[in-house]
Amino acid sequence: MNPSHRYEELKAQVNFHNYRYHVLDAPIISDLEYDRLLNELKQIEADHPDWVAPDSPTQRAGSKLANRFEKIRHPRPILSLANAFGADDARAWLERIKKLDDRVERAQFVVEPKIDGLSVILHYRDGLFAQGATRGDGEIGEDITSNLRTVRAIPLKIPVDSDQKSVVSVPKYLVVRGEAFIPNKDFEELNRKLEETGEKTYLNPRNTAAGSLRQLDPQLTASRPLTLLVYQIVYSEGGEVPTSQWKVLEYLKALGFPVTDVAKRFDDLDSAIAYTETWNQGRDSLPYEADGMVIKIDDLTLAADLGFVGKDPRGAMAFKFPAREVTTTLNDIGVAVGRTGVLTPYAMLEPVEIGGVIVERATLHNFDFIAEKDIRAGDRVLVKRAGEVIPYVIGPVIDARSGKEKIYQPPAKCPACGETVEHFEGEVAWYCVNAACPAQLTRNIEHFVSRGAMDIEGLGIELVKILIDLGLVKDVADIYALNKDDLAKINEEMTRRRREKKPPKNPPKTAAKKEEAKRPEKLLTAIAVSKEQPLARLIIGLGIHNVGEVMASDLSQKFTDLDELAKATVEELMQIEGIGPGIAESIADWFSRPFNRQVLKKLKGAGVWPKSEEKTEKPEGKLTGLTFVVTGTLPTLTREDVKEFIEKNGGKVTDSVSKKTSYLVLGENPGSKADKARALGIEFLDEAALRTLTL
Ligand code: IVH
């Protein structure tokens, strides 16, 4: 074939496959085949530099660095939109424009997503992409052509040769408008990569998209996952264009522009509103950030005749979703001591409304996050509140700094008890490991008496709080020192508190009174009975960080009693299968603390000192040699049942996922173990599949 024909053919082919990939999201050739076509094209261009055309795919990755952006006057003003914050606002808009023009009565409406990106204006001359601009002040924008050329979803030539051979005519001069943005998934991926290479991450897709297009190096723009959706014809000359919004969208799509597939047309405003409401609910399923939906009068002649107010056309309006991201001042950083002793920093904010709720606290995740984002007290911060998620700080607005902001130092001591805080290898969290820490005492005791541990029936959270408030219990061992008098006091206090909360309408029935009177005795019995719990249960009850049911059972088989376990060194502990340096260290650390030693002494004195049970020979079976981790709730088996089932068949159950884990048994509402297993590529089983393994 004549090389110049071949060149034209290749150009069209590469542009077409580029369109399939970046606009339709439906490639029909492999990357390898695409590269082959592109390389052949590049070779021809190397042989014939004078052939290189502006619509050649090689002309996308701009290389020259600009000094500044030239100004471009838009052929028509680039308008904005008035906002509606709910159905009433939207109906009021319709009433207003009905009075201006009778045709509004019969108008149809097109609803489109309002993408939170950067408005761009694209000029095509004779079907070739000639120039691209930002919105600027609506009259004059900045020439960002070189940057926009790198955006693969922007066709360099229209109509893009498509597989359906419908011929669409293009005006000699066509100016369209769209929204450039970075899809959420790509944004997350971009941040993940930046984090991996230790670079600074971006705050949100919108700022990143705007920043990537409004900087002077097209190479950098090319490296950002930008795309766009086109929704308006701003101007045309030398050719017909549709005069209804719905048809405009169809027309732009036929030319090869990326156009939303979420748009719909309605015969009345109420249906249009109902549709926007469904996207308010479903906004998280959109692949990009949308801050609302746009409701437009379909008839563009009518819309134009309605005119505008300031920069807002009367023929359309933005139906805004409740905001999810706002900026406010970070007054200070507080630290909470969580249930497991984890110290969690939180933001104390200048109160601000986000989506109808006043927010004054927001999570800052962990101390590493504060350092990474360089969040300082006094900063303006971006705060997000979305769906069920607790409000969180995204990061500081660096440009808003006055210089008075204070760099944050994480606390070296627990804010609740003043003990030195600890950090375990491989974890980001800092812990207060002091079991006497008042912030943790309630939770420690709750855990100690719980079903899976010492199982003291009748000692619920309400009672635990009273025990602590009355100063009767300062550690778990104090439970065993409680006597009848103490319990009578507790009983009184409990009745008093209950009455305070909900005064009884009638005097309590005699039967209920009798029950109440028996409570102390019952509890004393339950406490006494718990002394007989096996060693594993007591180990669980101590609440050692990283030691769950399975680990406790292993430890109780290796050590005869808690004296033995207390003596074990980190090295000795690491000899046990399933115990890595992190767990070993946290066990040794727990037993080295004077407070905990004191608790052990008291427990021993009270006769709470179970001995190791006979070691059971491990049976051989179908699961011999396999290690399992269980997470979530299974349909029929309880935690103990699964463990028994796996062990009966020769398998081993451990608490934490590692490279040695053979399978993760997954139930409903799994925890973070599932994420870790997924990351390590470990196979998942449900209960049925687990049973099948043993057949
Ligand atoms: S129509 C006359 N449609 O929202 C046309 N705007 O606050 C006026 N936007 O600056 C704009 N998606 O950047 C329109 N489907 C859409 C849009 C959209 C996003 C942006 C646009 C505009 C802002 C208005």
Residues whose N, C-alpha, C, O or C-beta is under 5 A from the ligand:
A	BS01	IVH	L79 S80 L81 E112 P113 K114 I115 S119 E179 Y231 V294 P313
